[in-house]
Amino acid sequence: MEKPVFYPEQDDAYNIVRRTGICRTHIPPHVHDGVELYLSLSPLPDILLGNRVVSAEPGTLILIPPFCMHRLFDRTDELYDRYILSLKAAWLDSLFPQGKEQYSYLQDSGRPLLLFPSGSQLKIMQNTLDELLAFQGEYSFASISCLAEFMSQVDNLVRLQNAEHGKKFHVSTTQQTVTDMIRYLEEHIGETVSLRDLSRHFTYNPDYISRIFKKHTNTTVKGYILLRKMAQARQLLAEGFTVSQVQSMTGYSSYAHFARTFKEQVGIPPAAYRNSCLNSTH
């Protein structure tokens, strides 16, 4: 069985890197416990972001909330240049009162954002990220001030883009078809949906569905469903739901099957994961 990938939350409040190079392996869909901001200076022709598949031009800022499924690039023969800023979710929660609606976009797993800074905005954001990189992981008033400046730039961009109703981005016919399939799977996440079920619903040949789904997500329909269930389970456990409640909410009829699958995919039992998440917020 294809194994989904999960990246645990980093120990530090934040982490920043700039990566330029060729990705030698195909990156499968995955989720993070924390927030990730991805400023791409290269074109991204086939993004899986939440429940949609799209493409993005160079200079796009991608904001990925906790537990949001994504896969941003798939080519192993292209040079990618990008900044990646990761923020610890528990640290962000400690900064703002619970239920602070102004920054809800940093917490809503169902609302990843594609942001489109202008040329001048992009240059300012790059300069701020370069300044933050120069601290080399130093945790000080100066570095936190620089981080806050960048997040203020992001926040302004979110407000501006919301006011302007965003920007159109390119979606091919097959990308839209896969997006429709992903949204159907999301709507039936607590059920058992097979490739044959998708074929009947969308009136496409199963082989065609399998081929385009794999092409645009780098996983199978079965692999996607498993990953999505585990991402949902992690989020619900982090929110304080019991293991039994999460087992039922994710469509597993057997507690033992759910617990075994969770440990296989995440690396620790669901109860231990829940305790770890709840302890980190206190």
Backbone hydrogen bonds, N-H to C=O, Kabsch-Sander energy under -0.5 kcal/mol:
donor,donor_aa,acceptor,acceptor_aa,energy
5,V,29,P,-1.1
7,Y,31,V,-2.3
15,N,86,S,-2.2
17,V,84,I,-1.8
19,R,82,R,-2.7
21,G,80,Y,-2.1
23,C,78,E,-0.7
24,R,22,I,-0.7
27,I,73,F,-0.5
30,H,70,H,-2.0
31,V,5,V,-0.9
33,D,7,Y,-1.1
35,V,87,L,-2.5
36,E,64,I,-2.5
37,L,85,L,-3.1
38,Y,36,E,-0.5
38,Y,62,I,-2.8
39,L,37,L,-0.6
39,L,83,Y,-2.0
40,S,38,Y,-0.8
40,S,60,T,-2.3
41,L,81,D,-3.0
42,S,81,D,-0.5
44,L,56,A,-2.9
47,I,54,V,-3.8
48,L,71,R,-3.0
49,L,47,I,-0.6
49,L,52,R,-2.6
50,G,69,M,-3.3
52,R,49,L,-1.1
54,V,47,I,-1.8
55,S,170,H,-1.7
56,A,44,L,-2.9
59,G,40,S,-3.0
60,T,40,S,-0.6
60,T,57,E,-0.9
61,L,115,L,-2.8
62,I,38,Y,-2.8
62,I,60,T,-0.6
63,L,61,L,-0.6
63,L,113,L,-2.7
64,I,36,E,-3.3
64,I,62,I,-0.6
67,F,32,H,-3.3
68,C,65,P,-1.4
69,M,67,F,-0.6
70,H,30,H,-2.0
71,R,48,L,-2.5
80,Y,21,G,-2.8
82,R,19,R,-2.2
83,Y,39,L,-2.3
84,I,17,V,-2.8
85,L,37,L,-2.9
86,S,15,N,-3.2
86,S,84,I,-0.5
87,L,35,V,-3.0
88,K,13,A,-2.9
92,L,88,K,-2.1
93,D,89,A,-2.5
94,S,90,A,-1.4
95,L,91,W,-0.8
95,L,92,L,-1.0
96,F,92,L,-1.1
100,K,97,P,-1.4
101,E,99,G,-1.0
103,Y,100,K,-1.1
104,S,101,E,-1.8
106,L,103,Y,-1.8
107,Q,104,S,-1.9
108,D,104,S,-1.7
109,S,107,Q,-0.9
111,R,108,D,-2.0
113,L,63,L,-2.3
115,L,61,L,-3.4
115,L,113,L,-0.6
122,L,118,S,-2.9
123,K,119,G,-1.8
124,I,120,S,-2.0
125,M,121,Q,-2.5
126,Q,122,L,-2.5
127,N,123,K,-2.3
128,T,124,I,-2.1
129,L,125,M,-2.4
130,D,126,Q,-2.7
131,E,127,N,-2.0
132,L,128,T,-2.2
133,L,129,L,-2.5
134,A,130,D,-1.6
135,F,131,E,-0.5
135,F,132,L,-1.1
136,Q,133,L,-1.9
138,E,135,F,-1.8
140,S,138,E,-0.7
144,I,140,S,-2.6
145,S,141,F,-2.2
146,C,142,A,-1.9
147,L,143,S,-2.5
148,A,144,I,-2.7
149,E,145,S,-1.9
150,F,146,C,-2.0
151,M,147,L,-2.5
152,S,148,A,-2.0
153,Q,149,E,-1.8
154,V,150,F,-2.3
155,D,151,M,-2.6
156,N,152,S,-2.4
157,L,153,Q,-1.9
158,V,154,V,-2.5
159,R,155,D,-2.4
160,L,156,N,-2.6
161,Q,157,L,-2.8
162,N,158,V,-2.3
163,A,159,R,-2.1
164,E,160,L,-1.7
165,H,162,N,-0.9
166,G,161,Q,-3.3
176,Q,172,S,-2.3
177,T,173,T,-1.9
178,V,174,T,-2.4
179,T,175,Q,-2.4
180,D,176,Q,-2.5
181,M,177,T,-1.9
182,I,178,V,-2.7
183,R,179,T,-2.5
184,Y,180,D,-1.8
185,L,181,M,-2.5
186,E,182,I,-2.4
187,E,183,R,-2.0
188,H,184,Y,-1.0
189,I,186,E,-1.3
191,E,188,H,-2.0
193,V,191,E,-0.8
194,S,192,T,-0.5
198,L,194,S,-2.0
199,S,195,L,-2.2
200,R,196,R,-2.3
201,H,197,D,-2.4
202,F,198,L,-2.8
203,T,199,S,-1.2
204,Y,199,S,-0.8
209,I,205,N,-2.3
210,S,206,P,-2.8
211,R,207,D,-2.1
212,I,208,Y,-2.6
213,F,209,I,-2.5
214,K,210,S,-2.0
215,K,211,R,-2.0
216,H,212,I,-2.1
217,T,213,F,-1.5
218,N,214,K,-2.1
224,Y,220,T,-2.6
225,I,221,V,-2.3
226,L,222,K,-2.1
227,L,223,G,-2.4
228,R,224,Y,-2.9
229,K,225,I,-2.4
230,M,226,L,-2.3
231,A,227,L,-2.5
232,Q,228,R,-2.4
233,A,229,K,-2.5
234,R,230,M,-2.5
235,Q,231,A,-2.1
236,L,232,Q,-2.6
237,L,233,A,-2.6
238,A,234,R,-2.3
239,E,235,Q,-1.4
240,G,237,L,-1.2
241,F,236,L,-2.0
246,V,242,T,-2.5
247,Q,243,V,-2.6
248,S,244,S,-1.9
249,M,245,Q,-2.5
250,T,246,V,-1.9
251,G,248,S,-1.4
252,Y,247,Q,-2.3
253,S,251,G,-0.5
258,F,254,S,-2.2
259,A,255,Y,-2.8
260,R,256,A,-2.5
261,T,257,H,-2.5
262,F,258,F,-2.8
263,K,259,A,-2.2
264,E,260,R,-2.2
265,Q,261,T,-2.2
266,V,262,F,-3.1
267,G,262,F,-0.6
267,G,263,K,-1.6
273,Y,269,P,-2.2
274,R,270,P,-2.6
275,N,271,A,-2.4
276,S,272,A,-2.2
277,C,273,Y,-2.3
278,L,274,R,-2.5
279,N,275,N,-2.4
280,S,276,S,-1.5
281,T,277,C,-0.6
281,T,278,L,-0.6
282,H,279,N,-1.1
